[in-house]
Amino acid sequence: MNDWKKDRINTALNGTNPTVLAKMKSGFAVFGDTQFLPGYCVLLAYPQTNSLNDLTLKERSEFLTDMTLIGDAISQVYHPLRINYDILGNTDAFLHAHIFPRYEYEEEKYKTKPVWLYDPSNWSNPEFQFKQDKYQEKRLALQKKLIELIDSYKIY
């Protein structure tokens, strides 16, 4: 059922990863597995590499530009207060960037803190887990906006 989670890149390449929004210059834009912050996305570097520092300056620029284009699309579809960008690699040791929308309605104790300080149950709560039937409409709207932005910037 969720076999795509075992190999996100190859399933993105073969079209069986349901979270893929777009193939970008530096990798794949994907809808986040959990949506406790609606619109959360990830940029998966492709080809895979260990870190941003392993890329050439041109490749770094492409990755960071793609990351912010995803943030632009999230902003235009979800209208968050701001976008937070996070590149860690501590758990999954390959380059990927988390793009988190942040909202006015978040509890004060979380609003100005990193997302990782939210209760860990948010990451596994079935209510927030990606399901095509539940999130397809918003995922498609985000995908459409992202592709429009890519086309309008004519960077590919």
N, C-alpha and C positions, 0 to 999 in steps of 0.2 A: 504493500500500500504506500509506504513512504520510502521505498527503496532509493528514490532520487536523493535522499539525504545522505546516503552512504558515499556518493560520488557526485557532488553538485556540479562540478565542471563538465564531466563527460555527459551527464544527463542534460546539461544546458546545451552542449554541442549536438547531442542527438535528438533534442526536442522533447524530452520526457520530463524535464524539470518544470513543474507547473508554476514556479515562482518567478521565472525569468520575465523581465520587463523588456530588455533590449540587449543586444550585443553592442558593446561600445568599443571605442578605440583600444582601451586598456583592459577590457574584461567584460563581465556580465553584470548588469544591474538586475538585482533580484528583490522581490518583495520579502520582507522579513518573516521568519517562521512564527514570530509572536507579534501580536498587534495591540499590546496594552498601551502603547503610544501609537495611535493610528497613523499609518503611512511609513512606519519604520522600514528601511531598506538597507541592503548591503551591496557593496561593489566588490565582486570577486575578481581578482587579477587573473588575466589570461594572456599569455601562458603563465602558469603558476610560478611563483617565485617566493622566496622566504620573507623578504622585507622590502620596503620602499627604497632602502639604501642599496639594494642589489640592482636597481634599475639605473639606466643612463639618465642624464638630466632631462632629455627629451621624453623618455618614458615616464619619469616622475611627473613631469608637467602634464602629460596626457592623463595619467591616473588621477591626479588632483583636480584637473579640469572636469573629468568625467564625474568624479565624486560630487563636485559642486553643481553640475548639471542635474544630477539626481536630486540634490537639495532644492534647486530651483523648481523642479517638477513637483516635489512634495509641497513646497510652499504655495504653489499655484492651485493645487488640487485640495489640500487639507487646511490651508490658512492657519498654520501654527504661529505661535508667538516668535519662535526662532528655530533654527536648525543647529543641532550639535553634530560634530564630526568626530569620529573616534577610530584610530588605527592602533591596535594593540598587538595581536599575534601571540598573546601569552598562552592561550588555550589551544587555538587552532594555529599551528605554526606555518601559516602561509599568508601572503599579503591579501588583506581584505579590509574594507573600511565600512564602519557602521555609520548610517546616516539617520539620526534620531530627530523627529519633530518634537518640539517641546510646546506645551500648551498652558494657557492662562489658568485653566481649571485644575492643574496639578496641585496636589497638597503642598503647602508652603515648605514643609520639611524636605521635599524632593525637588521643588521647582528650580532651585539654584545649585543643585548638586548633580554629580554625574549620575547617569541612568543606572549604573551598576550598583548604586546604593538602594535602589528599590528592593522591596522584599523579593527574595529569590523565587518565590512561588509564582510571580508574574511571568517568569520565563517558561514555566511548565503548565500553568493553568489552562485546562482545555478550552475555557471560554475565549481565550486570546490566541489559541493556536491557529495557524493558517489552515483554512479549509477552502477549497475552490468555490463551493456553493455559497459560503458565507461572505467571502471577500472578493469574489470575481468582479463585481461591478466597480468597486473602488480600484482594484488592481488594473482593470482595463482602462479606467479613466487616467490613472497614473501613467500607464504605458503609453497611451495616446499623447499625453502632455509631454512626456520625455522624448518621444520620437519627434514631436513638433519642435521642441527646443533644439534637438540635434540637427534637424533639417534647417531651422532658422539661423543657427550659428554657422552652418556650412563648414563645420570643422572636420568632417569625414570625407 
